[in-house]
Amino acid sequence: MKLPVAAAVICSLTVVVSAQEQKRRVPRYHFFHCTAVHRILAEAYKQIGDKVSEAVQREKADRRYQEGKKDLIEVGKDPSEAEGRVRKYVDKIIGELEADPGKIRVFVFGCNE
């Protein structure tokens, strides 16, 4: 009788532990990738003169940037690294968009809130 009870307790503990490990919903450094995407979109809207959309994209970029800085602090890294990480993603994304401009839809879809 004790064996099935012990098995049930062990199974329930593994479920609880795995649920606690699933806490993080956003992959690490995804905040900086999305910051870069929103900054690129803001610049595009600025060039065509759409001030409202530009402001919305800048606000989204700033929010993601702050979340990313909090994430760096959480893992014990220097938050001053944040701007360098964003710049790296901006350069990478611009390079990819030069090769395939339609890829912006994929980036925006990946950064939907």
N, CA and C atoms as an extended XYZ file, in Angstrom:
339
Properties=species:S:1:pos:R:3:atomname:S:1:resname:S:1:resid:I:1 pbc="F F F"
N         0.815       -1.194        0.000 N   MET     1
C         0.000        0.000        0.000 CA  MET     1
C         0.862        1.263        0.000 C   MET     1
N         1.993        1.208        0.679 N   LYS     2
C         2.852        2.385        0.757 CA  LYS     2
C         3.527        2.682       -0.576 C   LYS     2
N         3.786        1.679       -1.383 N   LEU     3
C         4.471        1.872       -2.657 CA  LEU     3
C         3.682        2.753       -3.620 C   LEU     3
N         2.380        2.529       -3.837 N   PRO     4
C         1.630        3.416       -4.739 CA  PRO     4
C         1.553        4.854       -4.222 C   PRO     4
N         1.455        5.018       -2.916 N   VAL     5
C         1.406        6.367       -2.340 CA  VAL     5
C         2.742        7.072       -2.561 C   VAL     5
N         3.827        6.357       -2.345 N   ALA     6
C         5.152        6.943       -2.555 CA  ALA     6
C         5.358        7.292       -4.023 C   ALA     6
N         4.893        6.429       -4.916 N   ALA     7
C         5.017        6.705       -6.351 CA  ALA     7
C         4.213        7.940       -6.735 C   ALA     7
N         3.024        8.084       -6.165 N   ALA     8
C         2.183        9.250       -6.460 CA  ALA     8
C         2.848       10.534       -5.966 C   ALA     8
N         3.455       10.476       -4.792 N   VAL     9
C         4.140       11.652       -4.248 CA  VAL     9
C         5.333       12.022       -5.122 C   VAL     9
N         6.104       11.043       -5.545 N   ILE    10
C         7.271       11.312       -6.394 CA  ILE    10
C         6.840       11.904       -7.724 C   ILE    10
N         5.788       11.356       -8.319 N   CYS    11
C         5.296       11.890       -9.599 CA  CYS    11
C         4.815       13.323       -9.448 C   CYS    11
N         4.109       13.602       -8.357 N   SER    12
C         3.610       14.965       -8.169 CA  SER    12
C         4.757       15.934       -7.921 C   SER    12
N         5.811       15.499       -7.256 N   LEU    13
C         6.956       16.376       -7.022 CA  LEU    13
C         7.661       16.719       -8.327 C   LEU    13
N         7.788       15.763       -9.232 N   THR    14
C         8.444       16.067      -10.503 CA  THR    14
C         7.616       17.044      -11.323 C   THR    14
N         6.298       16.965      -11.223 N   VAL    15
C         5.436       17.915      -11.936 CA  VAL    15
C         5.612       19.307      -11.359 C   VAL    15
N         5.670       19.413      -10.034 N   VAL    16
C         5.843       20.717       -9.387 CA  VAL    16
C         7.195       21.316       -9.754 C   VAL    16
N         8.247       20.513       -9.712 N   VAL    17
C         9.582       21.011      -10.040 CA  VAL    17
C         9.645       21.456      -11.491 C   VAL    17
N         9.084       20.665      -12.405 N   SER    18
C         9.137       21.056      -13.813 CA  SER    18
C         8.302       22.303      -14.062 C   SER    18
N         7.214       22.483      -13.331 N   ALA    19
C         6.407       23.700      -13.488 CA  ALA    19
C         7.189       24.916      -13.015 C   ALA    19
N         7.972       24.767      -11.960 N   GLN    20
C         8.768       25.885      -11.476 CA  GLN    20
C         9.887       26.221      -12.449 C   GLN    20
N        10.421       25.228      -13.133 N   GLU    21
C        11.481       25.478      -14.100 CA  GLU    21
C        10.955       26.168      -15.349 C   GLU    21
N         9.662       26.082      -15.615 N   GLN    22
C         9.055       26.678      -16.798 CA  GLN    22
C         8.690       28.143      -16.578 C   GLN    22
N         9.129       28.736      -15.491 N   LYS    23
C         8.748       30.099      -15.127 CA  LYS    23
C         9.057       31.115      -16.230 C   LYS    23
N        10.218       31.052      -16.851 N   ARG    24
C        10.637       32.034      -17.851 CA  ARG    24
C         9.880       31.804      -19.141 C   ARG    24
N         9.128       32.819      -19.592 N   ARG    25
C         8.369       32.719      -20.832 CA  ARG    25
C         9.126       33.324      -22.002 C   ARG    25
N         9.956       34.288      -21.740 N   VAL    26
C        10.688       34.972      -22.806 CA  VAL    26
C        12.124       34.470      -22.799 C   VAL    26
N        12.626       34.010      -23.935 N   PRO    27
C        14.015       33.540      -23.976 CA  PRO    27
C        14.996       34.655      -23.598 C   PRO    27
N        16.076       34.272      -22.979 N   ARG    28
C        17.071       35.246      -22.555 CA  ARG    28
C        17.582       36.043      -23.751 C   ARG    28
N        17.700       37.337      -23.573 N   TYR    29
C        18.183       38.311      -24.564 CA  TYR    29
C        17.191       38.558      -25.700 C   TYR    29
N        16.019       37.947      -25.654 N   HIS    30
C        14.997       38.232      -26.666 CA  HIS    30
C        14.547       39.688      -26.555 C   HIS    30
N        14.620       40.241      -25.352 N   PHE    31
C        14.241       41.641      -25.156 CA  PHE    31
C        15.081       42.555      -26.039 C   PHE    31
N        16.370       42.280      -26.147 N   PHE    32
C        17.245       43.144      -26.933 CA  PHE    32
C        16.997       42.971      -28.426 C   PHE    32
N        16.675       41.767      -28.832 N   HIS    33
C        16.331       41.532      -30.235 CA  HIS    33
C        15.078       42.334      -30.582 C   HIS    33
N        14.070       42.282      -29.730 N   CYS    34
C        12.828       43.024      -29.990 CA  CYS    34
C        13.052       44.531      -29.896 C   CYS    34
N        13.927       44.964      -29.005 N   THR    35
C        14.269       46.387      -28.944 CA  THR    35
C        14.830       46.830      -30.281 C   THR    35
N        15.715       46.026      -30.842 N   ALA    36
C        16.310       46.357      -32.143 CA  ALA    36
C        15.253       46.408      -33.238 C   ALA    36
N        14.340       45.445      -33.250 N   VAL    37
C        13.278       45.420      -34.265 CA  VAL    37
C        12.424       46.676      -34.166 C   VAL    37
N        12.031       47.036      -32.947 N   HIS    38
C        11.175       48.216      -32.771 CA  HIS    38
C        11.923       49.512      -33.102 C   HIS    38
N        13.216       49.564      -32.815 N   ARG    39
C        13.987       50.760      -33.187 CA  ARG    39
C        14.093       50.897      -34.705 C   ARG    39
N        14.281       49.793      -35.396 N   ILE    40
C        14.351       49.826      -36.861 CA  ILE    40
C        13.014       50.273      -37.435 C   ILE    40
N        11.923       49.745      -36.888 N   LEU    41
C        10.597       50.164      -37.356 CA  LEU    41
C        10.358       51.644      -37.080 C   LEU    41
N        10.788       52.120      -35.912 N   ALA    42
C        10.613       53.539      -35.582 CA  ALA    42
C        11.359       54.419      -36.577 C   ALA    42
N        12.569       54.021      -36.941 N   GLU    43
C        13.326       54.792      -37.932 CA  GLU    43
C        12.641       54.781      -39.293 C   GLU    43
N        12.070       53.634      -39.653 N   ALA    44
C        11.358       53.548      -40.936 CA  ALA    44
C        10.141       54.473      -40.933 C   ALA    44
N         9.396       54.475      -39.828 N   TYR    45
C         8.231       55.363      -39.734 CA  TYR    45
C         8.655       56.831      -39.726 C   TYR    45
N         9.802       57.114      -39.110 N   LYS    46
C        10.302       58.488      -39.092 CA  LYS    46
C        10.624       58.955      -40.507 C   LYS    46
N        11.213       58.079      -41.305 N   GLN    47
C        11.580       58.438      -42.677 CA  GLN    47
C        10.364       58.703      -43.554 C   GLN    47
N         9.248       58.006      -43.283 N   ILE    48
C         8.057       58.259      -44.100 CA  ILE    48
C         7.152       59.317      -43.484 C   ILE    48
N         7.490       59.803      -42.288 N   GLY    49
C         6.759       60.902      -41.678 CA  GLY    49
C         5.569       60.506      -40.824 C   GLY    49
N         5.449       59.249      -40.427 N   ASP    50
C         4.339       58.790      -39.583 CA  ASP    50
C         4.751       58.910      -38.114 C   ASP    50
N         4.458       60.074      -37.520 N   LYS    51
C         4.930       60.365      -36.162 CA  LYS    51
C         4.249       59.507      -35.101 C   LYS    51
N         2.977       59.171      -35.299 N   VAL    52
C         2.256       58.367      -34.309 CA  VAL    52
C         2.847       56.954      -34.240 C   VAL    52
N         3.007       56.328      -35.389 N   SER    53
C         3.579       54.975      -35.414 CA  SER    53
C         5.025       54.977      -34.923 C   SER    53
N         5.743       56.040      -35.245 N   GLU    54
C         7.125       56.153      -34.758 CA  GLU    54
C         7.145       56.185      -33.236 C   GLU    54
N         6.257       56.987      -32.646 N   ALA    55
C         6.203       57.096      -31.186 CA  ALA    55
C         5.821       55.761      -30.545 C   ALA    55
N         4.882       55.058      -31.149 N   VAL    56
C         4.468       53.757      -30.618 CA  VAL    56
C         5.640       52.779      -30.644 C   VAL    56
N         6.363       52.740      -31.746 N   GLN    57
C         7.496       51.818      -31.860 CA  GLN    57
C         8.619       52.194      -30.896 C   GLN    57
N         8.863       53.477      -30.717 N   ARG    58
C         9.908       53.904      -29.769 CA  ARG    58
C         9.521       53.529      -28.338 C   ARG    58
N         8.235       53.675      -28.018 N   GLU    59
C         7.770       53.321      -26.680 CA  GLU    59
C         7.926       51.817      -26.447 C   GLU    59
N         7.568       51.008      -27.440 N   LYS    60
C         7.746       49.557      -27.327 CA  LYS    60
C         9.226       49.207      -27.179 C   LYS    60
N        10.072       49.874      -27.943 N   ALA    61
C        11.515       49.618      -27.864 CA  ALA    61
C        12.047       49.967      -26.478 C   ALA    61
N        11.616       51.101      -25.934 N   ASP    62
C        12.080       51.503      -24.606 CA  ASP    62
C        11.619       50.517      -23.534 C   ASP    62
N        10.377       50.047      -23.652 N   ARG    63
C         9.855       49.092      -22.677 CA  ARG    63
C        10.650       47.790      -22.731 C   ARG    63
N        10.905       47.283      -23.927 N   ARG    64
C        11.680       46.048      -24.076 CA  ARG    64
C        13.117       46.232      -23.588 C   ARG    64
N        13.676       47.409      -23.834 N   TYR    65
C        15.041       47.702      -23.402 CA  TYR    65
C        15.134       47.651      -21.873 C   TYR    65
N        14.169       48.261      -21.199 N   GLN    66
C        14.174       48.250      -19.735 CA  GLN    66
C        13.989       46.835      -19.190 C   GLN    66
N        13.119       46.047      -19.836 N   GLU    67
C        12.939       44.655      -19.415 CA  GLU    67
C        14.237       43.869      -19.609 C   GLU    67
N        14.931       44.147      -20.692 N   GLY    68
C        16.200       43.474      -20.946 CA  GLY    68
C        17.264       43.835      -19.920 C   GLY    68
N        17.289       45.107      -19.520 N   LYS    69
C        18.252       45.521      -18.489 CA  LYS    69
C        17.945       44.826      -17.170 C   LYS    69
N        16.665       44.704      -16.829 N   LYS    70
C        16.288       43.988      -15.607 CA  LYS    70
C        16.729       42.530      -15.699 C   LYS    70
N        16.592       41.953      -16.885 N   ASP    71
C        16.987       40.569      -17.106 CA  ASP    71
C        18.495       40.401      -16.908 C   ASP    71
N        19.279       41.355      -17.397 N   LEU    72
C        20.733       41.288      -17.196 CA  LEU    72
C        21.083       41.348      -15.715 C   LEU    72
N        20.408       42.226      -14.982 N   ILE    73
C        20.655       42.337      -13.545 CA  ILE    73
C        20.285       41.028      -12.858 C   ILE    73
N        19.171       40.423      -13.297 N   GLU    74
C        18.693       39.173      -12.711 CA  GLU    74
C        19.715       38.050      -12.843 C   GLU    74
N        20.432       38.004      -13.953 N   VAL    75
C        21.426       36.942      -14.146 CA  VAL    75
C        22.819       37.358      -13.684 C   VAL    75
N        22.927       38.540      -13.092 N   GLY    76
C        24.190       38.973      -12.519 CA  GLY    76
C        25.165       39.599      -13.491 C   GLY    76
N        24.668       40.132      -14.594 N   LYS    77
C        25.547       40.790      -15.564 CA  LYS    77
C        25.393       42.296      -15.452 C   LYS    77
N        26.356       42.994      -15.987 N   ASP    78
C        26.370       44.448      -15.936 CA  ASP    78
C        25.321       45.016      -16.893 C   ASP    78
N        24.370       45.827      -16.395 N   PRO    79
C        23.337       46.382      -17.276 CA  PRO    79
C        23.878       47.377      -18.296 C   PRO    79
N        25.120       47.817      -18.125 N   SER    80
C        25.686       48.731      -19.119 CA  SER    80
C        25.996       47.998      -20.433 C   SER    80
N        25.938       46.661      -20.420 N   GLU    81
C        26.126       45.871      -21.639 CA  GLU    81
C        24.916       45.957      -22.561 C   GLU    81
N        23.807       46.461      -22.054 N   ALA    82
C        22.538       46.417      -22.785 CA  ALA    82
C        22.622       47.112      -24.142 C   ALA    82
N        23.166       48.304      -24.181 N   GLU    83
C        23.196       49.051      -25.446 CA  GLU    83
C        24.062       48.347      -26.485 C   GLU    83
N        25.140       47.746      -26.048 N   GLY    84
C        25.988       46.998      -26.973 CA  GLY    84
C        25.271       45.793      -27.564 C   GLY    84
N        24.482       45.127      -26.737 N   ARG    85
C        23.718       43.982      -27.225 CA  ARG    85
C        22.678       44.427      -28.249 C   ARG    85
N        22.002       45.536      -27.968 N   VAL    86
C        20.997       46.050      -28.906 CA  VAL    86
C        21.665       46.435      -30.221 C   VAL    86
N        22.794       47.116      -30.150 N   ARG    87
C        23.504       47.537      -31.365 CA  ARG    87
C        23.887       46.323      -32.210 C   ARG    87
N        24.327       45.242      -31.530 N   LYS    88
C        24.693       44.013      -32.240 CA  LYS    88
C        23.482       43.458      -32.998 C   LYS    88
N        22.329       43.446      -32.340 N   TYR    89
C        21.113       42.943      -32.995 CA  TYR    89
C        20.653       43.865      -34.117 C   TYR    89
N        20.761       45.180      -33.919 N   VAL    90
C        20.365       46.125      -34.976 CA  VAL    90
C        21.201       45.868      -36.224 C   VAL    90
N        22.506       45.756      -36.057 N   ASP    91
C        23.387       45.507      -37.205 CA  ASP    91
C        23.048       44.189      -37.898 C   ASP    91
N        22.802       43.154      -37.097 N   LYS    92
C        22.484       41.839      -37.657 CA  LYS    92
C        21.161       41.884      -38.425 C   LYS    92
N        20.144       42.505      -37.840 N   ILE    93
C        18.824       42.549      -38.473 CA  ILE    93
C        18.858       43.395      -39.736 C   ILE    93
N        19.556       44.522      -39.698 N   ILE    94
C        19.654       45.365      -40.899 CA  ILE    94
C        20.332       44.587      -42.024 C   ILE    94
N        21.362       43.828      -41.693 N   GLY    95
C        22.018       42.998      -42.701 CA  GLY    95
C        21.068       41.971      -43.304 C   GLY    95
N        20.255       41.351      -42.456 N   GLU    96
C        19.294       40.364      -42.952 CA  GLU    96
C        18.204       41.024      -43.786 C   GLU    96
N        17.788       42.231      -43.398 N   LEU    97
C        16.736       42.925      -44.141 CA  LEU    97
C        17.231       43.431      -45.487 C   LEU    97
N        18.509       43.757      -45.579 N   GLU    98
C        19.062       44.160      -46.875 CA  GLU    98
C        19.004       42.995      -47.858 C   GLU    98
N        19.203       41.788      -47.349 N   ALA    99
C        19.136       40.605      -48.210 CA  ALA    99
C        17.692       40.234      -48.549 C   ALA    99
N        16.783       40.391      -47.575 N   ASP   100
C        15.378       40.018      -47.788 CA  ASP   100
C        14.478       40.972      -47.003 C   ASP   100
N        14.012       42.073      -47.619 N   PRO   101
C        13.184       43.057      -46.914 CA  PRO   101
C        11.872       42.489      -46.364 C   PRO   101
N        11.360       41.438      -46.956 N   GLY   102
C        10.115       40.843      -46.479 CA  GLY   102
C        10.245       40.151      -45.134 C   GLY   102
N        11.472       39.965      -44.681 N   LYS   103
C        11.716       39.290      -43.407 CA  LYS   103
C        11.256       40.119      -42.211 C   LYS   103
N        10.997       41.402      -42.420 N   ILE   104
C        10.565       42.254      -41.309 CA  ILE   104
C         9.286       41.711      -40.689 C   ILE   104
N         8.426       41.108      -41.508 N   ARG   105
C         7.184       40.534      -40.975 CA  ARG   105
C         7.479       39.424      -39.974 C   ARG   105
N         8.488       38.626      -40.250 N   VAL   106
C         8.868       37.544      -39.342 CA  VAL   106
C         9.371       38.125      -38.026 C   VAL   106
N        10.205       39.159      -38.120 N   PHE   107
C        10.741       39.778      -36.909 CA  PHE   107
C         9.633       40.414      -36.074 C   PHE   107
N         8.719       41.113      -36.721 N   VAL   108
C         7.624       41.765      -35.996 CA  VAL   108
C         6.726       40.714      -35.360 C   VAL   108
N         6.432       39.647      -36.087 N   PHE   109
C         5.596       38.576      -35.540 CA  PHE   109
C         6.262       37.960      -34.313 C   PHE   109
N         7.563       37.783      -34.349 N   GLY   110
C         8.287       37.210      -33.220 CA  GLY   110
C         8.339       38.114      -32.007 C   GLY   110
N         8.092       39.394      -32.207 N   CYS   111
C         8.159       40.354      -31.104 CA  CYS   111
C         6.786       40.888      -30.710 C   CYS   111
N         5.722       40.255      -31.165 N   ASN   112
C         4.384       40.703      -30.778 CA  ASN   112
C         4.201       40.565      -29.284 C   ASN   112
N         3.508       41.503      -28.716 N   GLU   113
C         3.279       41.486      -27.266 CA  GLU   113
C         1.966       40.835      -26.941 C   GLU   113
